């Protein structure tokens, strides 16, 4: 069916409902003569008379009444569907896929997005744990998380967490009868729990820093993991020193389950950033996620740009 046919059918319903060409023409924004010609063309195309015209009113023939009874509810349903779609265009809904480090999910994403999900049941979020620098466009993710704001020029990075402090820890049971490291190089004489990252290929070298002097140390040990949670557990179990985010081990240190190692060398890094494609328009659901995650420094006044 062509657009013209649908317009004529809609016009017929309005004429039949109003029972007046004058009132129908006003509703449709047409001249009375143009509307009358349109109805004549529709009747000619169908080969039946649909309307009985008098000087004072318009009524439907039996065929016209049958067509009206069939068309009116269907056209109303179409109008309601279109109105519903239009009303949803600015309402957050749909599925969002995010790739991220497990620590970032646990500490930065989940605590805030849990509340968002409860408040917006029409939004769903898929969290994918990955330590690689994922190409979100190639893997069909809406956003990714990484440390710092260095992203490709076609990406936008939004800070979602305060600066990240790393820590070296070990259990008191492991350190018993061992000499506590005093400089990073001493770690090479200890059992250490290694991390293998997809982006590095080999084992991750521990980044340490003191008074602006950075040091990378390649450590050895009996265990290698690819998630920080398992590294932490291995350290708690006495398998050696672990290099993990401080916020993961702070309460273990305070409880005496872990002891700090080389504390004066613990480095700080820029906080986690959410990165996403630099598009002119983003979905309302993604915009809501970005705003929910955006980090607001307690020491700075509120404000900032909304996501584009």
Buried (B, 14 or more C-beta within 10 A) or exposed (E): EEEEEEBBBBBBBBBBBBBBBEBBBBBBEBEBEEBBEBBEEBBEEBEBBBBEBEEEEBEBBEBBEEBBEEBBEEBEEEEEEEEEEEEEEEEBBBEBBBBBBBBBBBBBBBEBBEEBBEEBEEBEBEBEBBBBBBEBEEEEBBBBBBBBBEBEEEBBBBBBBBEBEBBBBBBEEBBEEEEEBEEBEBBEEBBBBBBEBEEEEEBBBBBBBBEEEEBEBEBEBEBBBBBBEBBBBBBBEBBBBBBBBBBBBBEBBEEEBBBBBBEEBBBEBBBBBBBBBBEEEBBBBBBBBBBBBBBEEEEEEEEEEEBE
